[in-house]
């Protein structure tokens, strides 16, 4: 079940914080960390996707990671943010 949330900020291309203080991570998306090569671009890409709807998104948590963040699926008026990030190549294999 999707809930309406608003993104406060993106920490990197696949994780951030909602305005209610909840930390999140996009499921099945592997983007570079902000300090790594390409990380700034990944962060701007994700922020641009959520920014098109003024940060308002639909969020469906599916799990928690080892850092206590909610892992889940994010959508906005343009569709799945997770899928669009994967389509842009942020889907490194491994973990």
N, C-alpha and C positions, 0 to 999 in steps of 0.2 A: 504494500500500500504506500503510495507516494504522498509525501507531506510537503507543503509549501515552506521554503526556507529562503533566506537571503544570504549571499556570500559576502562576508566582510573583507577577506583578503585571501590571496593565493600565496602559499609558502613556496611552492614550486609548481611544475606542470601537472602534478597529479594529487596534490594535497593542499588543504587550506583550513580556514576557520569560518564558521557561520556567525551571523550577528548575535546569536544566543550563546556564543562561546564554545559550541560543539566543534571539535576538530574532526575533519573528514579526510578520506582518501578515496579516489576513484578506483573502482574494481577493474581488474584486467587492463590497466593502463600503466605503462612503465616509462615515465619521463625522466630526463636528467634532473639532478638536483640543481638548485639555483647557482651554486658555486662551480658546477662542472661545465665543460664546453657544451654549448647548446641549451643550457638550463634556463638562461634568461629568455630565449626565444620560446621555449616550452611554456614558461610561466605566462608570457604575454599572450600566447595562443589560447591557453585555457581561460585567462582573464577576459580576453576578447569574446570568447564564446558565451561566457556568463554575463558579460557586460552588455551584450546585445539585448538582454531582457532586464537591464538595470540591476543585475545581480539576483533577480528573483528566479528561483529554480524549483523544480520538484525533486525531492530526494527520497530514495528508498534504501535504507540501510540493510545490508545482508549479513554483516559480521563485524567483528572488532579485530584489529591487528595487535601486535605485541606491544605497541605504544599506547594502546587504549583508544585509538581513533576509530570512528565509525567508517567501515568500508562499504561502499554502495554504488548505486546507479544514479546518475544525475541527468535530468532532462530540463530543457527550457522550450520556448515556443518554436525553436528550430529543430527539435528532436533530441536524441541522446548525445550528451556531451562526451560520454565514454566512447561511444562508437565513432564519433567524429575525430576524437584524439587518436584512436587506433588507426583510423583511415589516413591520418596525417603522418603515421609512422611511429607513434609512441607506443610500441608494443614489444619491447625487447624481450627476448626469450630468457629463461632462467627461473627466477623466483615466481 
